[in-house]
Amino acid sequence: MVSIRRKLGDRFSYLGGLPTAEVYAAAYRALGVPVYSSAVFNFVPKMAMEFYRAIAANDSATTNRLLDDFFLPYLEIRNRKAGYAVSIVKAGAKLVGHDAGPVRAPLTDLTGEELEMLNALIKKSGAQ
């Protein structure tokens, strides 16, 4: 990535689709990639924008707080089962009233316990 960025300079553009891209955002920004795609924008849009603005402003206090308070606990849920990168986004959308239906096989939806954990995390993030 660094060598490509160095060769292309300002002509280089990259918008990744990494699951939970927020945990990679600072590293990618250091490589010259100022943007990323946020899946959590689908259910916690204000917090997603707060994180984006903090990354853009190099506000590490805010990014670290959001990583600790939301994204790392979110990853703990997401990492419980392969395929949960899709399942957790659909679950989050459903919890805030935007039901996208179940995931397709071979993926599986979050368990009841995991839904409760995600719901508590969403509520902790405040009004969206």
CNS distance restraints for C-alpha pairs under 8 A (distance, minus, plus):
assign (resid   1 and name CA) (resid   5 and name CA) 6.09 0.50 0.50
assign (resid   1 and name CA) (resid  31 and name CA) 7.28 0.50 0.50
assign (resid   2 and name CA) (resid   6 and name CA) 6.09 0.50 0.50
assign (resid   2 and name CA) (resid  31 and name CA) 6.03 0.50 0.50
assign (resid   3 and name CA) (resid   7 and name CA) 6.20 0.50 0.50
assign (resid   4 and name CA) (resid   8 and name CA) 6.10 0.50 0.50
assign (resid   4 and name CA) (resid  12 and name CA) 7.66 0.50 0.50
assign (resid   5 and name CA) (resid   9 and name CA) 5.46 0.50 0.50
assign (resid   5 and name CA) (resid  12 and name CA) 5.93 0.50 0.50
assign (resid   5 and name CA) (resid  31 and name CA) 7.55 0.50 0.50
assign (resid   5 and name CA) (resid  32 and name CA) 7.06 0.50 0.50
assign (resid   8 and name CA) (resid  12 and name CA) 5.24 0.50 0.50
assign (resid  13 and name CA) (resid  33 and name CA) 7.24 0.50 0.50
assign (resid  14 and name CA) (resid  33 and name CA) 6.40 0.50 0.50
assign (resid  14 and name CA) (resid  35 and name CA) 7.68 0.50 0.50
assign (resid  15 and name CA) (resid  33 and name CA) 7.76 0.50 0.50
assign (resid  15 and name CA) (resid  35 and name CA) 6.18 0.50 0.50
assign (resid  15 and name CA) (resid  36 and name CA) 5.23 0.50 0.50
assign (resid  15 and name CA) (resid  37 and name CA) 6.49 0.50 0.50
assign (resid  16 and name CA) (resid  21 and name CA) 7.76 0.50 0.50
assign (resid  16 and name CA) (resid  36 and name CA) 5.66 0.50 0.50
assign (resid  16 and name CA) (resid  37 and name CA) 6.10 0.50 0.50
assign (resid  17 and name CA) (resid  21 and name CA) 7.10 0.50 0.50
assign (resid  17 and name CA) (resid  36 and name CA) 7.26 0.50 0.50
assign (resid  17 and name CA) (resid  37 and name CA) 5.65 0.50 0.50
assign (resid  17 and name CA) (resid  38 and name CA) 7.96 0.50 0.50
assign (resid  18 and name CA) (resid  37 and name CA) 7.46 0.50 0.50
assign (resid  19 and name CA) (resid  39 and name CA) 7.19 0.50 0.50
assign (resid  19 and name CA) (resid  85 and name CA) 5.88 0.50 0.50
assign (resid  20 and name CA) (resid  24 and name CA) 7.92 0.50 0.50
assign (resid  20 and name CA) (resid  38 and name CA) 6.79 0.50 0.50
assign (resid  20 and name CA) (resid  39 and name CA) 6.67 0.50 0.50
assign (resid  20 and name CA) (resid  40 and name CA) 7.59 0.50 0.50
assign (resid  20 and name CA) (resid  71 and name CA) 7.62 0.50 0.50
assign (resid  20 and name CA) (resid  75 and name CA) 7.63 0.50 0.50
assign (resid  20 and name CA) (resid  85 and name CA) 7.84 0.50 0.50
assign (resid  21 and name CA) (resid  25 and name CA) 6.04 0.50 0.50
assign (resid  21 and name CA) (resid  36 and name CA) 6.51 0.50 0.50
assign (resid  21 and name CA) (resid  37 and name CA) 6.56 0.50 0.50
assign (resid  21 and name CA) (resid  38 and name CA) 6.20 0.50 0.50
assign (resid  21 and name CA) (resid  39 and name CA) 7.93 0.50 0.50
assign (resid  22 and name CA) (resid  26 and name CA) 7.81 0.50 0.50
assign (resid  22 and name CA) (resid  36 and name CA) 7.75 0.50 0.50
assign (resid  22 and name CA) (resid  38 and name CA) 7.06 0.50 0.50
assign (resid  22 and name CA) (resid  51 and name CA) 7.75 0.50 0.50
assign (resid  22 and name CA) (resid  67 and name CA) 7.93 0.50 0.50
assign (resid  22 and name CA) (resid  71 and name CA) 7.53 0.50 0.50
assign (resid  23 and name CA) (resid  67 and name CA) 7.27 0.50 0.50
assign (resid  23 and name CA) (resid  71 and name CA) 7.38 0.50 0.50
assign (resid  24 and name CA) (resid  28 and name CA) 6.16 0.50 0.50
assign (resid  25 and name CA) (resid  29 and name CA) 5.95 0.50 0.50
assign (resid  25 and name CA) (resid  35 and name CA) 7.63 0.50 0.50
assign (resid  25 and name CA) (resid  36 and name CA) 6.77 0.50 0.50
assign (resid  25 and name CA) (resid  55 and name CA) 7.23 0.50 0.50
assign (resid  26 and name CA) (resid  30 and name CA) 6.23 0.50 0.50
assign (resid  26 and name CA) (resid  55 and name CA) 6.61 0.50 0.50
assign (resid  27 and name CA) (resid  31 and name CA) 6.56 0.50 0.50
assign (resid  28 and name CA) (resid  32 and name CA) 6.52 0.50 0.50
assign (resid  28 and name CA) (resid  33 and name CA) 5.25 0.50 0.50
assign (resid  28 and name CA) (resid  34 and name CA) 7.25 0.50 0.50
assign (resid  29 and name CA) (resid  33 and name CA) 4.60 0.50 0.50
assign (resid  29 and name CA) (resid  34 and name CA) 4.94 0.50 0.50
assign (resid  29 and name CA) (resid  35 and name CA) 7.43 0.50 0.50
assign (resid  29 and name CA) (resid  55 and name CA) 7.99 0.50 0.50
assign (resid  34 and name CA) (resid  56 and name CA) 7.04 0.50 0.50
assign (resid  38 and name CA) (resid  48 and name CA) 6.95 0.50 0.50
assign (resid  39 and name CA) (resid  89 and name CA) 6.64 0.50 0.50
assign (resid  40 and name CA) (resid  44 and name CA) 5.75 0.50 0.50
assign (resid  40 and name CA) (resid  45 and name CA) 6.87 0.50 0.50
assign (resid  40 and name CA) (resid  48 and name CA) 6.45 0.50 0.50
assign (resid  40 and name CA) (resid  89 and name CA) 6.66 0.50 0.50
assign (resid  40 and name CA) (resid  92 and name CA) 7.86 0.50 0.50
assign (resid  41 and name CA) (resid  45 and name CA) 4.16 0.50 0.50
assign (resid  41 and name CA) (resid  46 and name CA) 7.63 0.50 0.50
assign (resid  41 and name CA) (resid  47 and name CA) 7.79 0.50 0.50
assign (resid  41 and name CA) (resid  48 and name CA) 5.34 0.50 0.50
assign (resid  41 and name CA) (resid  49 and name CA) 7.63 0.50 0.50
assign (resid  42 and name CA) (resid  89 and name CA) 7.35 0.50 0.50
assign (resid  42 and name CA) (resid  92 and name CA) 7.70 0.50 0.50
assign (resid  42 and name CA) (resid  93 and name CA) 6.09 0.50 0.50
assign (resid  43 and name CA) (resid  89 and name CA) 7.76 0.50 0.50
assign (resid  43 and name CA) (resid  92 and name CA) 5.67 0.50 0.50
assign (resid  43 and name CA) (resid  93 and name CA) 5.02 0.50 0.50
assign (resid  43 and name CA) (resid  96 and name CA) 6.25 0.50 0.50
assign (resid  43 and name CA) (resid 128 and name CA) 7.91 0.50 0.50
assign (resid  44 and name CA) (resid  48 and name CA) 6.18 0.50 0.50
assign (resid  44 and name CA) (resid 122 and name CA) 7.07 0.50 0.50
assign (resid  44 and name CA) (resid 125 and name CA) 7.66 0.50 0.50
assign (resid  44 and name CA) (resid 128 and name CA) 5.75 0.50 0.50
assign (resid  45 and name CA) (resid  49 and name CA) 6.13 0.50 0.50
assign (resid  45 and name CA) (resid 128 and name CA) 6.19 0.50 0.50
assign (resid  46 and name CA) (resid  50 and name CA) 6.14 0.50 0.50
assign (resid  46 and name CA) (resid 128 and name CA) 5.36 0.50 0.50
assign (resid  47 and name CA) (resid  51 and name CA) 6.18 0.50 0.50
assign (resid  47 and name CA) (resid 125 and name CA) 7.07 0.50 0.50
assign (resid  47 and name CA) (resid 128 and name CA) 7.40 0.50 0.50
assign (resid  48 and name CA) (resid  52 and name CA) 6.23 0.50 0.50
assign (resid  49 and name CA) (resid  53 and name CA) 6.05 0.50 0.50
assign (resid  50 and name CA) (resid  54 and name CA) 6.15 0.50 0.50
assign (resid  51 and name CA) (resid  55 and name CA) 6.20 0.50 0.50
assign (resid  51 and name CA) (resid  62 and name CA) 7.26 0.50 0.50
assign (resid  51 and name CA) (resid  63 and name CA) 5.90 0.50 0.50
assign (resid  51 and name CA) (resid  66 and name CA) 6.94 0.50 0.50
assign (resid  52 and name CA) (resid  56 and name CA) 6.15 0.50 0.50
assign (resid  53 and name CA) (resid  57 and name CA) 6.12 0.50 0.50
assign (resid  54 and name CA) (resid  58 and name CA) 5.94 0.50 0.50
assign (resid  54 and name CA) (resid  59 and name CA) 4.76 0.50 0.50
assign (resid  54 and name CA) (resid  60 and name CA) 7.06 0.50 0.50
assign (resid  54 and name CA) (resid  62 and name CA) 6.08 0.50 0.50
assign (resid  54 and name CA) (resid  63 and name CA) 5.94 0.50 0.50
assign (resid  55 and name CA) (resid  59 and name CA) 6.11 0.50 0.50
assign (resid  55 and name CA) (resid  60 and name CA) 7.32 0.50 0.50
assign (resid  55 and name CA) (resid  63 and name CA) 6.59 0.50 0.50
assign (resid  59 and name CA) (resid  63 and name CA) 6.41 0.50 0.50
assign (resid  60 and name CA) (resid  64 and name CA) 5.73 0.50 0.50
assign (resid  61 and name CA) (resid  65 and name CA) 6.15 0.50 0.50
assign (resid  62 and name CA) (resid  66 and name CA) 6.18 0.50 0.50
assign (resid  63 and name CA) (resid  67 and name CA) 6.00 0.50 0.50
assign (resid  64 and name CA) (resid  68 and name CA) 6.06 0.50 0.50
assign (resid  65 and name CA) (resid  69 and name CA) 5.88 0.50 0.50
assign (resid  66 and name CA) (resid  70 and name CA) 5.49 0.50 0.50
assign (resid  66 and name CA) (resid  71 and name CA) 6.51 0.50 0.50
assign (resid  67 and name CA) (resid  71 and name CA) 4.61 0.50 0.50
assign (resid  67 and name CA) (resid  72 and name CA) 5.63 0.50 0.50
assign (resid  68 and name CA) (resid  72 and name CA) 5.65 0.50 0.50
assign (resid  68 and name CA) (resid  73 and name CA) 7.32 0.50 0.50
assign (resid  69 and name CA) (resid  73 and name CA) 7.00 0.50 0.50
assign (resid  70 and name CA) (resid  74 and name CA) 5.92 0.50 0.50
assign (resid  70 and name CA) (resid 121 and name CA) 6.67 0.50 0.50
assign (resid  70 and name CA) (resid 125 and name CA) 7.35 0.50 0.50
assign (resid  71 and name CA) (resid  75 and name CA) 6.04 0.50 0.50
assign (resid  72 and name CA) (resid  76 and name CA) 6.34 0.50 0.50
assign (resid  73 and name CA) (resid  77 and name CA) 6.67 0.50 0.50
assign (resid  73 and name CA) (resid 121 and name CA) 7.84 0.50 0.50
assign (resid  74 and name CA) (resid  78 and name CA) 6.20 0.50 0.50
assign (resid  74 and name CA) (resid 118 and name CA) 7.13 0.50 0.50
assign (resid  74 and name CA) (resid 121 and name CA) 7.54 0.50 0.50
assign (resid  75 and name CA) (resid  79 and name CA) 5.75 0.50 0.50
assign (resid  76 and name CA) (resid  80 and name CA) 6.64 0.50 0.50
assign (resid  77 and name CA) (resid 114 and name CA) 6.60 0.50 0.50
assign (resid  77 and name CA) (resid 117 and name CA) 7.70 0.50 0.50
assign (resid  77 and name CA) (resid 118 and name CA) 7.49 0.50 0.50
assign (resid  78 and name CA) (resid  84 and name CA) 5.18 0.50 0.50
assign (resid  78 and name CA) (resid  85 and name CA) 6.00 0.50 0.50
assign (resid  78 and name CA) (resid  88 and name CA) 6.31 0.50 0.50
assign (resid  79 and name CA) (resid  84 and name CA) 6.85 0.50 0.50
assign (resid  79 and name CA) (resid  85 and name CA) 8.00 0.50 0.50
assign (resid  80 and name CA) (resid  84 and name CA) 7.49 0.50 0.50
assign (resid  82 and name CA) (resid 107 and name CA) 7.89 0.50 0.50
assign (resid  83 and name CA) (resid  87 and name CA) 6.74 0.50 0.50
assign (resid  83 and name CA) (resid 107 and name CA) 5.62 0.50 0.50
assign (resid  83 and name CA) (resid 108 and name CA) 7.35 0.50 0.50
assign (resid  84 and name CA) (resid  88 and name CA) 5.55 0.50 0.50
assign (resid  84 and name CA) (resid 107 and name CA) 7.51 0.50 0.50
assign (resid  84 and name CA) (resid 108 and name CA) 7.50 0.50 0.50
assign (resid  84 and name CA) (resid 109 and name CA) 7.54 0.50 0.50
assign (resid  84 and name CA) (resid 110 and name CA) 7.43 0.50 0.50
assign (resid  85 and name CA) (resid  89 and name CA) 6.80 0.50 0.50
assign (resid  86 and name CA) (resid  90 and name CA) 6.44 0.50 0.50
assign (resid  86 and name CA) (resid 103 and name CA) 7.46 0.50 0.50
assign (resid  87 and name CA) (resid  91 and name CA) 6.08 0.50 0.50
assign (resid  87 and name CA) (resid 102 and name CA) 7.92 0.50 0.50
assign (resid  87 and name CA) (resid 103 and name CA) 6.21 0.50 0.50
assign (resid  87 and name CA) (resid 107 and name CA) 7.44 0.50 0.50
assign (resid  87 and name CA) (resid 108 and name CA) 6.79 0.50 0.50
assign (resid  87 and name CA) (resid 109 and name CA) 5.32 0.50 0.50
assign (resid  87 and name CA) (resid 110 and name CA) 6.35 0.50 0.50
assign (resid  88 and name CA) (resid  92 and name CA) 6.00 0.50 0.50
assign (resid  88 and name CA) (resid 109 and name CA) 7.65 0.50 0.50
assign (resid  88 and name CA) (resid 110 and name CA) 6.73 0.50 0.50
assign (resid  89 and name CA) (resid  93 and name CA) 6.18 0.50 0.50
assign (resid  90 and name CA) (resid  94 and name CA) 6.16 0.50 0.50
assign (resid  90 and name CA) (resid  99 and name CA) 7.19 0.50 0.50
assign (resid  90 and name CA) (resid 100 and name CA) 5.93 0.50 0.50
assign (resid  90 and name CA) (resid 101 and name CA) 7.29 0.50 0.50
assign (resid  90 and name CA) (resid 102 and name CA) 7.40 0.50 0.50
assign (resid  90 and name CA) (resid 103 and name CA) 7.56 0.50 0.50
assign (resid  91 and name CA) (resid  95 and name CA) 6.12 0.50 0.50
assign (resid  91 and name CA) (resid  99 and name CA) 7.83 0.50 0.50
assign (resid  91 and name CA) (resid 109 and name CA) 7.53 0.50 0.50
assign (resid  91 and name CA) (resid 110 and name CA) 7.09 0.50 0.50
assign (resid  91 and name CA) (resid 115 and name CA) 7.01 0.50 0.50
assign (resid  92 and name CA) (resid  96 and name CA) 6.51 0.50 0.50
assign (resid  92 and name CA) (resid 118 and name CA) 7.07 0.50 0.50
assign (resid  92 and name CA) (resid 119 and name CA) 7.47 0.50 0.50
assign (resid  92 and name CA) (resid 122 and name CA) 7.79 0.50 0.50
assign (resid  93 and name CA) (resid  97 and name CA) 6.41 0.50 0.50
assign (resid  93 and name CA) (resid  98 and name CA) 4.92 0.50 0.50
assign (resid  93 and name CA) (resid  99 and name CA) 5.91 0.50 0.50
assign (resid  93 and name CA) (resid 100 and name CA) 6.98 0.50 0.50
assign (resid  94 and name CA) (resid  98 and name CA) 4.83 0.50 0.50
assign (resid  94 and name CA) (resid  99 and name CA) 3.99 0.50 0.50
assign (resid  94 and name CA) (resid 100 and name CA) 6.56 0.50 0.50
assign (resid  94 and name CA) (resid 101 and name CA) 7.91 0.50 0.50
assign (resid  95 and name CA) (resid  99 and name CA) 7.59 0.50 0.50
assign (resid  95 and name CA) (resid 119 and name CA) 6.62 0.50 0.50
assign (resid 102 and name CA) (resid 109 and name CA) 6.49 0.50 0.50
assign (resid 103 and name CA) (resid 107 and name CA) 6.05 0.50 0.50
assign (resid 103 and name CA) (resid 108 and name CA) 6.19 0.50 0.50
assign (resid 103 and name CA) (resid 109 and name CA) 6.16 0.50 0.50
assign (resid 104 and name CA) (resid 108 and name CA) 7.31 0.50 0.50
assign (resid 110 and name CA) (resid 114 and name CA) 5.69 0.50 0.50
assign (resid 110 and name CA) (resid 115 and name CA) 6.07 0.50 0.50
assign (resid 111 and name CA) (resid 115 and name CA) 6.15 0.50 0.50
assign (resid 112 and name CA) (resid 116 and name CA) 6.30 0.50 0.50
assign (resid 113 and name CA) (resid 117 and name CA) 6.32 0.50 0.50
assign (resid 114 and name CA) (resid 118 and name CA) 6.13 0.50 0.50
assign (resid 115 and name CA) (resid 119 and name CA) 5.96 0.50 0.50
assign (resid 116 and name CA) (resid 120 and name CA) 6.18 0.50 0.50
assign (resid 117 and name CA) (resid 121 and name CA) 6.33 0.50 0.50
assign (resid 118 and name CA) (resid 122 and name CA) 6.14 0.50 0.50
assign (resid 119 and name CA) (resid 123 and name CA) 6.13 0.50 0.50
assign (resid 120 and name CA) (resid 124 and name CA) 6.06 0.50 0.50
assign (resid 121 and name CA) (resid 125 and name CA) 6.46 0.50 0.50
assign (resid 122 and name CA) (resid 126 and name CA) 7.16 0.50 0.50
assign (resid 123 and name CA) (resid 127 and name CA) 7.55 0.50 0.50
